[in-house]
Amino acid sequence: MASLNWAQVERLSEDHSADVRAETATQVATLFGVPQLTERERAMALEILELFAMDAEVQVRNAMAEHLKSCPLLPRSLALTLAADIEQVATPVLQFSDVFTEDDLTQLARAGGQGKQMAIARRNGVSELVSEVLIEIGDARVVQTLLHNETADISEPSLQQTLNRFPDRAEILNAMVQRPILPLSITCRLFQCVSEELRTQLIERHDMPPAIADELVRQGHERALAEFVTLNDSESVTAWLVSVLHRRAQLTPTLLLRTLCLGNLRFVEAAMAALAGVPLSNARTLIHDRGPLGLHALFDECRLPPHFFQAFRIAVEVYQEKKPKRTSGWTSDYVRQIIDRLLGVYETVCPEDIEHVIAQLSRQVGLESRPRTR
């Protein structure tokens, strides 16, 4: 076998010097990738490599892994042995070897620690399934590494899960903005939570239509307003806010739906009374009417977009079922129930957070920044 025979290898492999054994492992690993080897020579080389894979010295096993990591002739069984080793030995093979199956990589990712998961995340052409597993179990560094890998295929649901897991991690958001291609739904969600600088990059890098960008800016302002309204929900403050916002034509259907989904029915009652031009007591009676006509009649009188009615109806129903004593008792479980019921009515809405659902409803009807006038 070239310049190396079994007797020499046997003698060197038993040498007490780790340096000598590492050098021998390097030579054999290099020769193993030579296409001209005979079947007998390759079998001999494989036997030697399997011996070195069990060597007690990390230096020896690592030398072998480094020189086999890109070898197309590497047997899958030996690759799996190296991948199950400590990170120093496993990571070169995990990152570069093409002999692993998709199932191998998902199992290795689940069994491995951060270092092994990052090596898999750096692979060329990571599949959607492997990406899904890494995003499900990996920490922020693993997910960031995957997002920076432009050859990795990452599905829209996996990107949504990334935002759900790391909504406030700047390094994750930045890495996602830098992806070569993003679904529009992801672009819109990112727009709501990144800095002005990253918003500019989103618009330019992903060709976001100006109309959608403008709508998202408006919705970002509305979200902050809805949260302020909900935190200051005394009857007197609510009446004052409704009066001011009505005068400015800012009682939009999306603002009302946001505050309703935050559990602030008091604001919605006052806002709908103002829009419909009816006493507050009448608005309350119609909203809480258990029949099918009360809320619908008030909704029409407010001249709100018909496409939003089912969303309002569902949110009111969940509120009436749960009856929170205060808006602070309006938990994420209640909001999840609203979203789940919305999915049964609006087939084209994606099941993400309520802000994302509202943004989709708004785009579907092409809302202006003001409610309809009489």
C-alpha positions as CSV (number, residue, x, y, z in Angstrom):
1,M,0.0,0.0,0.0
2,A,2.1,2.9,-1.3
3,S,5.0,3.5,1.1
4,L,3.2,2.1,4.1
5,N,2.7,-1.6,4.9
6,W,0.9,-3.4,7.7
7,A,4.0,-4.3,9.7
8,Q,5.1,-0.7,9.8
9,V,1.7,0.5,10.8
10,E,1.4,-2.1,13.5
11,R,4.7,-1.1,15.0
12,L,3.9,2.6,14.8
13,S,0.4,2.3,16.2
14,E,1.9,0.6,19.3
15,D,4.5,3.3,19.7
16,H,4.1,5.1,23.1
17,S,4.5,8.4,21.4
18,A,1.2,10.1,20.6
19,D,3.0,12.3,18.0
20,V,4.1,9.2,16.0
21,R,0.7,7.6,16.1
22,A,-1.0,10.9,15.1
23,E,1.4,11.1,12.1
24,T,0.7,7.5,11.1
25,A,-3.1,8.2,11.4
26,T,-2.6,11.2,9.1
27,Q,-0.7,9.1,6.5
28,V,-3.2,6.3,6.5
29,A,-6.2,8.7,6.3
30,T,-4.6,10.6,3.5
31,L,-3.9,7.4,1.5
32,F,-7.4,6.1,2.2
33,G,-8.8,8.9,-0.1
34,V,-6.5,7.9,-3.0
35,P,-8.8,6.3,-5.7
36,Q,-6.0,4.1,-7.0
37,L,-5.9,1.9,-4.0
38,T,-6.7,-1.8,-4.5
39,E,-9.6,-3.4,-2.7
40,R,-7.2,-5.2,-0.4
41,E,-5.2,-2.0,0.3
42,R,-8.4,-0.1,1.1
43,A,-9.6,-2.9,3.4
44,M,-6.2,-2.8,5.2
45,A,-6.4,1.0,5.5
46,L,-9.9,0.9,6.9
47,E,-8.8,-1.7,9.5
48,I,-6.0,0.6,10.6
49,L,-8.3,3.6,10.8
50,E,-10.8,1.7,12.9
51,L,-8.0,0.9,15.2
52,F,-6.9,4.5,15.5
53,A,-10.5,5.6,16.1
54,M,-10.3,3.7,19.4
55,D,-6.9,5.3,20.3
56,A,-6.8,6.7,23.8
57,E,-5.1,9.9,22.7
58,V,-7.4,12.7,21.4
59,Q,-4.5,14.0,19.3
60,V,-4.5,10.7,17.3
61,R,-8.2,10.6,16.8
62,N,-8.4,14.3,15.9
63,A,-5.6,13.9,13.3
64,M,-7.5,11.1,11.6
65,A,-10.8,13.0,11.6
66,E,-9.2,16.2,10.1
67,H,-7.9,14.2,7.2
68,L,-11.1,12.1,6.6
69,K,-13.6,15.0,7.0
70,S,-14.0,15.6,3.3
71,C,-13.2,12.1,2.0
72,P,-16.1,10.8,-0.2
73,L,-14.9,7.2,0.4
74,L,-15.3,7.4,4.2
75,P,-17.5,4.6,5.4
76,R,-20.7,5.9,7.1
77,S,-20.0,3.5,10.1
78,L,-16.6,5.1,10.7
79,A,-18.0,8.6,10.3
80,L,-20.7,7.9,12.9
81,T,-18.0,6.6,15.3
82,L,-16.0,9.8,14.9
83,A,-19.2,11.9,15.2
84,A,-20.0,10.2,18.5
85,D,-16.6,11.2,19.9
86,I,-15.8,14.3,21.9
87,E,-16.4,17.7,20.1
88,Q,-12.7,18.2,19.1
89,V,-12.8,14.9,17.1
90,A,-16.4,15.0,16.0
91,T,-16.8,18.6,14.7
92,P,-14.6,18.4,11.5
93,V,-16.5,15.3,10.3
94,L,-19.9,16.8,11.3
95,Q,-19.3,20.0,9.4
96,F,-17.8,18.6,6.2
97,S,-18.5,14.9,5.6
98,D,-21.2,14.1,3.0
99,V,-21.7,10.5,4.1
100,F,-24.3,11.3,6.8
101,T,-28.0,10.8,6.0
102,E,-30.6,13.4,7.0
103,D,-31.7,11.1,9.8
104,D,-28.1,10.7,11.0
105,L,-27.8,14.5,11.3
106,T,-31.0,15.0,13.2
107,Q,-30.1,12.3,15.7
108,L,-26.6,13.6,16.1
109,A,-27.9,17.1,16.6
110,R,-30.3,15.9,19.3
111,A,-27.6,13.9,21.1
112,G,-24.8,16.5,20.8
113,G,-24.0,19.6,22.7
114,Q,-23.5,23.1,21.4
115,G,-20.3,22.5,19.6
116,K,-21.6,19.6,17.6
117,Q,-24.8,21.4,16.8
118,M,-22.9,24.4,15.6
119,A,-20.8,22.2,13.3
120,I,-24.0,20.8,11.8
121,A,-25.4,24.3,11.4
122,R,-22.3,25.3,9.4
123,R,-22.7,22.4,6.9
124,N,-23.2,23.2,3.2
125,G,-26.8,22.7,2.2
126,V,-28.5,22.0,5.6
127,S,-31.9,20.6,4.9
128,E,-35.2,22.0,6.2
129,L,-35.7,19.1,8.5
130,V,-32.2,19.4,10.1
131,S,-32.7,23.2,10.4
132,E,-36.0,22.6,12.1
133,V,-34.4,20.4,14.7
134,L,-31.5,22.8,15.3
135,I,-34.0,25.7,15.8
136,E,-36.1,23.5,18.1
137,I,-33.3,22.4,20.4
138,G,-30.3,24.7,19.8
139,D,-29.4,27.7,21.9
140,A,-29.0,31.2,20.5
141,R,-25.4,30.6,19.2
142,V,-26.5,27.5,17.3
143,V,-29.5,29.3,15.8
144,Q,-27.4,32.4,14.9
145,T,-24.8,30.1,13.2
146,L,-27.6,28.4,11.2
147,L,-29.1,31.8,10.1
148,H,-25.7,33.0,8.9
149,N,-25.4,29.9,6.7
150,E,-26.8,31.1,3.4
151,T,-26.8,27.6,2.0
152,A,-29.1,26.3,4.8
153,D,-32.8,25.7,3.8
154,I,-35.0,27.1,6.6
155,S,-38.8,26.8,6.3
156,E,-41.2,29.6,7.1
157,P,-42.6,27.8,10.2
158,S,-39.0,27.3,11.5
159,L,-38.3,31.0,11.0
160,Q,-41.5,31.8,12.9
161,Q,-40.4,29.5,15.7
162,T,-37.0,31.3,15.8
163,L,-38.8,34.6,16.3
164,N,-41.0,33.0,19.0
165,R,-38.0,31.7,20.9
166,F,-35.7,34.7,20.5
167,P,-38.0,37.8,20.1
168,D,-35.5,40.1,21.8
169,R,-32.1,38.7,20.8
170,A,-30.5,41.4,18.7
171,E,-27.9,39.0,17.2
172,I,-30.7,36.6,16.1
173,L,-32.8,39.4,14.5
174,N,-29.8,40.8,12.7
175,A,-28.8,37.4,11.4
176,M,-32.3,36.9,10.1
177,V,-32.4,40.3,8.4
178,Q,-29.2,39.3,6.5
179,R,-30.7,36.1,5.1
180,P,-30.7,36.1,1.3
181,I,-34.4,35.3,1.0
182,L,-37.2,35.8,3.6
183,P,-40.9,35.1,3.3
184,L,-43.1,38.2,3.4
185,S,-44.7,37.1,6.7
186,I,-41.3,37.0,8.3
187,T,-40.2,40.3,6.9
188,C,-43.4,41.9,8.4
189,R,-42.8,40.4,11.8
190,L,-39.2,41.5,11.8
191,F,-40.2,45.0,10.9
192,Q,-42.2,45.3,14.1
193,C,-39.3,44.4,16.4
194,V,-36.0,45.6,14.9
195,S,-34.2,48.9,15.0
196,E,-34.6,51.7,12.4
197,E,-31.3,50.7,10.8
198,L,-32.4,47.1,10.4
199,R,-35.8,48.2,9.1
200,T,-34.1,50.1,6.3
201,Q,-32.0,47.0,5.5
202,L,-35.2,44.9,5.4
203,I,-36.9,47.3,3.0
204,E,-33.8,47.5,0.7
205,R,-32.6,43.9,1.0
206,H,-35.9,42.1,0.6
207,D,-37.7,44.5,-1.7
208,M,-40.6,45.3,0.7
209,P,-43.3,47.3,-1.1
210,P,-43.5,50.8,0.3
211,A,-47.2,50.5,1.0
212,I,-46.6,47.5,3.3
213,A,-43.7,49.3,5.0
214,D,-45.9,52.3,5.7
215,E,-48.6,50.1,7.0
216,L,-46.2,48.3,9.4
217,V,-44.9,51.6,10.7
218,R,-48.5,52.6,11.5
219,Q,-49.2,49.3,13.2
220,G,-46.1,49.6,15.3
221,H,-47.4,52.9,16.6
222,E,-50.8,51.4,17.2
223,R,-49.4,48.6,19.2
224,A,-47.7,51.0,21.5
225,L,-50.9,53.0,21.8
226,A,-53.0,49.9,22.5
227,E,-50.6,48.9,25.3
228,F,-50.7,52.4,26.8
229,V,-54.6,52.4,26.6
230,T,-54.7,49.0,28.4
231,L,-52.3,50.1,31.1
232,N,-54.4,53.2,31.8
233,D,-57.9,51.8,31.6
234,S,-59.8,53.7,34.3
235,E,-63.2,55.0,33.2
236,S,-62.2,58.6,33.2
237,V,-58.9,58.1,31.4
238,T,-60.6,55.8,28.8
239,A,-63.3,58.5,28.1
240,W,-60.6,61.1,27.6
241,L,-58.5,58.9,25.3
242,V,-61.5,57.9,23.2
243,S,-62.5,61.6,22.8
244,V,-59.0,62.6,21.7
245,L,-58.5,59.6,19.3
246,H,-62.0,60.0,17.8
247,R,-61.3,63.7,17.1
248,R,-58.1,62.7,15.4
249,A,-59.8,59.9,13.4
250,Q,-57.4,57.4,15.1
251,L,-60.1,54.9,16.3
252,T,-59.0,52.4,13.7
253,P,-60.4,48.9,13.5
254,T,-56.9,47.5,14.1
255,L,-56.5,49.6,17.3
256,L,-59.9,48.4,18.6
257,L,-59.0,44.8,17.8
258,R,-55.6,45.1,19.5
259,T,-57.1,46.5,22.7
260,L,-59.8,43.9,22.6
261,C,-57.3,41.2,22.3
262,L,-55.4,42.7,25.3
263,G,-58.6,42.2,27.3
264,N,-59.5,45.9,27.5
265,L,-63.3,45.8,26.6
266,R,-63.9,49.1,28.4
267,F,-62.0,51.0,25.7
268,V,-63.7,49.1,22.9
269,E,-67.1,49.8,24.3
270,A,-66.4,53.6,24.6
271,A,-64.7,53.7,21.1
272,M,-67.6,51.9,19.4
273,A,-70.1,54.2,21.2
274,A,-68.2,57.2,19.8
275,L,-67.9,55.8,16.3
276,A,-71.6,54.9,16.2
277,G,-72.7,58.1,17.8
278,V,-74.8,56.2,20.5
279,P,-74.7,56.4,24.3
280,L,-72.2,54.2,26.0
281,S,-74.9,52.2,27.8
282,N,-76.4,51.3,24.4
283,A,-73.1,50.2,23.0
284,R,-72.5,48.0,26.0
285,T,-75.9,46.4,25.7
286,L,-75.3,45.6,22.0
287,I,-71.8,44.3,22.5
288,H,-72.8,42.0,25.3
289,D,-76.0,40.8,23.6
290,R,-75.8,37.0,23.5
291,G,-77.8,37.0,20.3
292,P,-76.3,37.2,16.8
293,L,-77.5,40.7,16.0
294,G,-76.5,43.1,18.7
295,L,-72.7,43.3,18.1
296,H,-73.3,43.1,14.3
297,A,-75.7,46.0,14.3
298,L,-73.3,48.1,16.3
299,F,-70.4,47.1,14.1
300,D,-72.3,48.2,11.0
301,E,-73.2,51.4,12.6
302,C,-69.6,52.1,13.3
303,R,-68.9,51.5,9.6
304,L,-66.0,49.2,10.4
305,P,-64.7,46.9,7.7
306,P,-66.9,43.8,7.4
307,H,-63.9,41.5,7.0
308,F,-63.0,42.3,10.7
309,F,-66.4,41.4,12.2
310,Q,-65.7,37.8,12.8
311,A,-62.4,38.7,14.6
312,F,-64.3,41.1,16.8
313,R,-67.0,38.6,17.5
314,I,-64.5,35.9,18.5
315,A,-62.5,38.2,20.8
316,V,-65.7,39.3,22.5
317,E,-66.8,35.7,23.0
318,V,-63.5,34.7,24.6
319,Y,-63.7,37.7,26.8
320,Q,-67.2,36.8,27.9
321,E,-66.2,33.2,28.6
322,K,-63.2,34.1,30.7
323,K,-64.5,37.3,32.3
324,P,-61.1,38.6,33.6
325,K,-61.5,40.8,36.7
326,R,-58.7,43.1,35.4
327,T,-56.9,43.5,32.1
328,S,-53.8,42.3,33.9
329,G,-55.5,38.9,34.2
330,W,-55.7,38.6,30.4
331,T,-53.0,35.9,29.9
332,S,-51.3,34.6,26.8
333,D,-53.6,31.5,27.0
334,Y,-56.6,33.7,26.3
335,V,-54.9,35.3,23.3
336,R,-53.9,31.9,22.0
337,Q,-57.6,30.9,22.1
338,I,-58.5,33.9,20.1
339,I,-55.9,33.1,17.5
340,D,-56.9,29.4,17.3
341,R,-60.6,30.4,16.7
342,L,-59.6,33.0,14.1
343,L,-57.8,30.3,12.1
344,G,-61.2,28.5,11.7
345,V,-62.7,31.6,10.2
346,Y,-59.9,33.2,8.2
347,E,-58.3,30.5,6.1
348,T,-55.4,32.6,4.8
349,V,-54.2,33.8,8.3
350,C,-51.0,32.3,9.7
351,P,-51.2,31.0,13.3
352,E,-48.6,33.3,14.9
353,D,-48.8,36.0,17.6
354,I,-51.8,38.4,17.6
355,E,-49.9,41.3,16.1
356,H,-49.0,39.2,13.1
357,V,-52.6,38.0,12.7
358,I,-53.8,41.6,12.9
359,A,-51.3,42.7,10.3
360,Q,-52.4,40.0,7.9
361,L,-56.1,40.9,8.4
362,S,-55.3,44.6,7.8
363,R,-53.4,43.8,4.6
364,Q,-56.1,41.6,3.3
365,V,-58.6,44.4,3.2
366,G,-56.1,47.1,2.2
367,L,-57.0,49.3,5.2
368,E,-56.3,53.0,5.1
369,S,-54.9,54.6,8.3
370,R,-58.4,55.8,9.2
371,P,-61.7,54.0,9.7
372,R,-64.5,54.5,7.1
373,T,-66.4,57.7,7.4
374,R,-70.1,58.1,7.0
